[in-house]
Amino acid sequence: MDRDAVTHESPHTVRYAMSKVPEVTVYFWVIKILATTVGETAADYLNGTLGFGLTNTTVVAVVLLVVSLVGQFAVPRYIPAVYWWIVVLVSVTGTLITDNLTDTLGVPLTVTTTVFACALVVVFALWWAAERTLSIHSIRTRRREAFYWLAILVTFALGTAAGDLIAERLALGYGWSLVLFAAVIAAIAGAHYGLRMNAVVAFWAAYVVTRPLGASMGDLLTQPSDAGGLGLGTTAVNTVFFAVIIALVAYLSVTRVDRLEQRTTTSAVRA
């Protein structure tokens, strides 16, 4: 935990500022991967199934994201329903950014991947220069929150571009691509827990890779069998995944198990 995350009042009492983001638990990663998959399939659903087209789908996603972010910045603390709704929208928007660049403008995936990787480095550099921390446990001011959401948007765009690039270059197919990205995440986890890889670096690395992981899962489930998928369709996958996300977010809203100040304060009282 960051040193600036707490204010010591006495040996037995600690006051925690209200965080605007959830604690990183297993629920965080499960919902994030589900939201990432929905980002891929929902974009395809609006663009293809409903016939919105890439441009109209992008406009709708961006408008919804901007309006939702205004609401997120207005609330004083982390609210699961608001936060995870925005993650879904960022997932959709990040996917569409890459799709517009590659499909509409013809920008090669090698270029988009490189540009987004550099953009993420720039965002982190500016964030560090301004705040001297990149930890998500310190998101308690509007400036830090702005850096946080900007970084997340770039990670989704980067994950989409890098995932598509790997899928095209290696031609692994959806199933093996899913295995590959899962193995990379497992390696990051192993480096963190076994080799003491910096927690902040491990978090953001895993956050980037979960994007192509979720996209591969979405493609595997929705694409027709002759294209290497299971042919379940975007409607069915979106419905089921949205339902699971809603159930998990409702659980977190009731139990509050993903709120750092709640969990830590409880531990302090027990101690």
C-alpha positions in Angstrom: 0.0 0.0 0.0 1.1 3.5 -0.7 2.4 5.6 2.2 0.0 8.3 1.3 -3.0 6.0 1.4 -3.4 6.4 5.2 -3.4 9.1 7.8 -2.3 7.9 11.2 -4.4 9.4 14.0 -3.4 7.1 16.9 -1.8 3.7 17.4 -5.2 2.1 17.2 -7.2 4.3 14.8 -6.5 4.8 11.1 -8.5 6.9 8.7 -8.6 5.9 5.1 -9.6 8.2 2.3 -12.3 6.8 0.1 -10.9 5.2 -3.0 -12.5 5.7 -6.4 -11.5 2.2 -7.7 -11.9 -1.4 -6.3 -9.3 -3.5 -4.6 -7.6 -6.0 -6.8 -9.2 -9.3 -5.9 -10.2 -12.4 -7.9 -13.5 -10.7 -8.5 -11.7 -7.8 -10.1 -10.0 -10.0 -12.6 -13.1 -12.2 -13.4 -15.3 -9.1 -14.0 -12.5 -7.4 -16.0 -12.1 -10.4 -18.3 -15.8 -10.7 -18.7 -16.1 -7.0 -19.5 -13.2 -7.3 -22.0 -15.0 -10.2 -23.8 -18.3 -8.2 -23.8 -16.3 -5.2 -25.2 -15.3 -7.4 -28.2 -18.7 -9.0 -28.7 -20.8 -5.9 -28.1 -18.8 -3.9 -30.6 -19.4 -6.7 -33.2 -23.1 -7.0 -32.2 -23.8 -3.2 -32.7 -21.6 -3.0 -35.8 -22.6 -6.1 -37.6 -25.8 -7.8 -36.1 -27.7 -4.5 -35.6 -26.1 -2.9 -38.6 -25.0 0.3 -36.9 -21.8 0.4 -38.9 -18.4 1.1 -37.5 -18.7 4.9 -37.4 -22.2 5.0 -35.7 -21.1 2.4 -33.2 -18.1 4.4 -32.3 -20.1 7.6 -31.9 -22.6 5.9 -29.6 -19.8 4.3 -27.5 -17.9 7.5 -27.1 -20.9 9.5 -26.1 -22.0 6.9 -23.6 -18.4 6.8 -22.2 -18.1 10.6 -21.8 -21.5 10.9 -20.1 -20.7 7.9 -17.8 -17.2 9.4 -16.9 -18.9 12.7 -15.9 -21.0 10.7 -13.5 -18.0 8.7 -12.2 -16.0 11.9 -11.5 -19.0 13.4 -9.7 -19.4 10.6 -7.1 -17.1 10.8 -4.1 -16.2 7.1 -3.8 -16.1 3.8 -5.6 -19.5 2.6 -6.7 -19.3 -0.9 -8.3 -22.2 -0.4 -10.8 -20.8 2.9 -12.0 -17.2 1.8 -12.1 -17.8 -1.5 -14.0 -20.2 0.0 -16.4 -17.5 2.4 -17.5 -15.0 -0.5 -17.8 -17.4 -2.2 -20.2 -17.7 1.1 -22.2 -14.0 1.6 -22.2 -13.6 -2.0 -23.5 -16.0 -1.3 -26.3 -14.4 2.1 -27.1 -10.8 0.7 -27.0 -11.8 -2.0 -29.4 -13.5 0.5 -31.8 -10.5 2.8 -31.8 -8.2 0.1 -33.1 -10.9 -1.2 -35.5 -11.3 2.3 -37.0 -7.6 2.8 -37.4 -7.0 -0.6 -39.0 -10.3 -1.3 -40.9 -11.3 2.3 -41.9 -7.9 4.1 -42.2 -5.8 1.1 -43.1 -3.2 1.6 -40.5 -1.1 -1.5 -40.1 -1.3 -3.4 -36.7 2.4 -3.1 -36.3 2.0 0.7 -36.3 -1.0 0.8 -34.0 0.6 -1.5 -31.5 3.7 0.5 -31.4 1.9 3.8 -31.2 -0.4 2.6 -28.4 2.6 1.1 -26.5 4.4 4.4 -26.7 1.2 6.3 -25.7 0.9 4.1 -22.6 4.5 4.8 -21.6 3.8 8.6 -22.1 0.7 8.4 -19.9 2.6 6.6 -17.2 5.5 9.0 -17.4 3.2 12.0 -17.0 1.2 10.3 -14.2 4.5 9.5 -12.3 5.8 13.0 -12.9 2.7 14.6 -11.5 1.9 12.2 -8.7 5.0 10.1 -8.0 2.9 6.9 -7.9 1.1 4.7 -10.4 -0.6 2.6 -7.8 -4.3 2.1 -8.2 -4.6 2.2 -4.4 -4.0 6.0 -4.5 -6.9 7.0 -6.8 -8.5 9.6 -4.5 -8.2 12.8 -6.5 -9.6 13.9 -9.8 -6.2 14.3 -11.4 -5.2 10.8 -10.4 -8.5 9.5 -11.6 -8.1 11.2 -14.9 -4.7 9.5 -15.4 -6.2 6.2 -14.3 -9.0 6.2 -16.9 -6.7 7.5 -19.6 -4.3 4.7 -18.9 -7.1 2.1 -18.9 -8.4 3.4 -22.3 -4.9 3.1 -23.8 -4.4 -0.4 -22.4 -7.6 -1.6 -24.1 -6.6 -0.1 -27.4 -3.1 -1.5 -27.1 -4.4 -4.9 -26.0 -6.7 -5.0 -29.0 -4.0 -4.0 -31.5 -1.4 -6.4 -30.0 -3.8 -9.3 -29.8 -4.9 -8.9 -33.4 -1.3 -8.5 -34.5 -0.3 -11.8 -32.7 -3.4 -13.6 -34.0 -2.6 -12.5 -37.6 1.2 -13.1 -37.4 1.1 -16.4 -35.6 -2.3 -17.6 -37.0 -2.9 -19.6 -33.9 -6.6 -19.6 -34.0 -8.9 -18.5 -31.2 -8.4 -21.5 -28.9 -4.6 -21.5 -29.0 -4.5 -17.7 -28.8 -6.6 -18.0 -25.6 -4.1 -20.5 -24.2 -1.2 -18.2 -25.2 -2.5 -15.1 -23.4 -3.5 -17.2 -20.4 0.0 -18.5 -20.2 1.4 -14.9 -20.4 -0.8 -13.8 -17.5 0.3 -16.9 -15.5 3.9 -16.0 -16.2 3.3 -12.4 -14.9 1.6 -13.8 -11.8 4.5 -16.2 -11.3 7.0 -13.4 -11.7 5.2 -11.2 -9.2 4.6 -13.9 -6.5 7.7 -16.0 -7.1 10.3 -13.5 -8.2 9.0 -10.4 -6.5 8.2 -8.5 -9.6 7.0 -5.0 -8.8 3.3 -5.1 -8.0 2.4 -2.0 -10.0 4.3 -3.3 -13.1 2.7 -6.7 -12.7 -0.8 -5.2 -12.4 -0.6 -3.1 -15.5 1.1 -5.8 -17.5 -1.7 -8.2 -16.6 -4.3 -5.5 -17.4 -3.0 -5.1 -20.9 -2.8 -8.9 -21.6 -6.4 -9.6 -20.3 -7.7 -7.5 -23.2 -6.5 -10.0 -26.0 -7.4 -12.8 -23.6 -11.0 -11.7 -23.4 -11.1 -10.9 -27.1 -9.9 -14.4 -28.0 -12.5 -15.9 -25.7 -15.2 -13.7 -27.3 -14.1 -14.7 -30.8 -13.9 -18.4 -29.8 -17.4 -18.3 -28.5 -19.1 -16.2 -31.2 -17.4 -16.9 -34.5 -18.8 -19.7 -36.7 -17.3 -23.1 -36.7 -15.9 -22.8 -40.2 -13.9 -19.8 -38.9 -12.6 -21.8 -35.8 -15.2 -20.6 -33.3 -18.0 -22.3 -31.5 -20.8 -20.4 -33.3 -22.7 -19.3 -30.2 -23.4 -15.9 -31.6 -22.9 -12.4 -30.2 -26.4 -12.1 -28.8 -26.2 -15.2 -26.6 -22.7 -14.5 -25.4 -23.5 -10.8 -24.6 -26.6 -11.8 -22.7 -24.9 -14.5 -20.6 -21.8 -12.4 -19.9 -23.8 -9.3 -19.0 -25.9 -11.4 -16.7 -22.8 -12.7 -14.9 -21.3 -9.3 -14.6 -24.5 -7.8 -13.2 -24.7 -10.7 -10.6 -21.0 -10.2 -9.5 -21.4 -6.4 -9.3 -24.5 -6.8 -7.2 -22.6 -9.2 -4.9 -19.8 -6.7 -4.5 -22.3 -3.9 -3.9 -23.8 -5.8 -1.0 -20.8 -7.4 0.5 -18.3 -4.6 -0.1 -15.5 -7.1 -0.2 -13.6 -5.2 -2.9 -13.3 -1.9 -1.0 -9.8 -1.4 0.4 -10.8 1.0 3.1 -13.6 -1.3 4.3 -11.3 -4.4 4.4 -8.4 -2.7 6.0 -10.4 -0.8 8.6 -12.0 -4.1 9.6 -8.6 -5.7 9.9 -7.4 -2.8 12.0 -10.4 -3.1 14.4 -9.8 -6.8 14.8 -6.2 -6.2 15.5 
